[in-house]
Amino acid sequence: MVWIAVVVFALLGVVFIVRRGDLARVQSLVAGGNLMPGCVIVEGIILLLMAVAVVIAHYFGVFAR
């Protein structure tokens, strides 16, 4: 289950970075105002870092019962 979370976080991070223009436009429509594609890139990087954090936490046994 941990590896599924890692794959989901990593895939979402890559999708955010690749489709940054479309996602920035949609988020601007939802939240109002003007969101730059750079903000979506940061969100994608954060998702990739979350995938790395889950792997590190799993390695150190944080998810052990």
C-alpha positions in Angstrom: 0.0 0.0 0.0 2.9 2.4 0.7 4.2 1.8 -2.8 0.8 2.6 -4.3 0.9 6.0 -2.5 4.4 6.6 -3.7 3.4 5.9 -7.3 0.3 8.1 -7.1 2.2 11.0 -5.6 5.0 10.7 -8.2 2.5 10.4 -11.1 0.5 13.4 -10.0 3.6 15.4 -9.5 4.7 14.6 -13.1 1.3 15.4 -14.5 1.2 18.7 -12.6 4.6 19.7 -14.1 3.8 18.5 -17.7 0.2 20.0 -17.8 1.1 23.2 -15.9 -0.6 25.6 -18.4 -4.0 23.8 -18.3 -3.9 23.3 -14.6 -3.0 26.9 -13.9 -5.9 28.1 -16.1 -8.4 25.7 -14.3 -7.2 26.8 -10.8 -7.5 30.4 -11.8 -11.1 29.8 -12.9 -11.9 28.0 -9.6 -10.1 30.4 -7.2 -10.5 33.5 -9.2 -7.7 35.8 -10.2 -4.6 34.9 -12.2 -2.4 31.9 -11.3 0.9 31.6 -13.0 2.2 28.2 -14.3 5.1 28.5 -11.9 2.8 27.9 -9.0 1.6 24.6 -10.5 5.3 23.6 -11.0 5.9 24.1 -7.3 2.8 22.0 -6.5 4.2 19.3 -8.7 7.6 19.4 -7.0 5.9 19.3 -3.6 4.0 16.1 -4.7 7.3 14.6 -5.8 8.9 15.5 -2.5 5.9 13.8 -0.7 6.7 10.6 -2.6 10.3 10.8 -1.5 9.1 11.5 2.1 6.8 8.4 2.1 9.7 6.2 0.9 12.0 7.5 3.6 9.3 7.1 6.3 8.7 3.6 5.1 12.4 2.8 5.2 12.7 4.0 8.8 9.6 2.1 9.9 7.2 5.0 10.6 4.3 3.0 9.1 5.1 -0.2 11.0 2.4 -1.6 13.3 
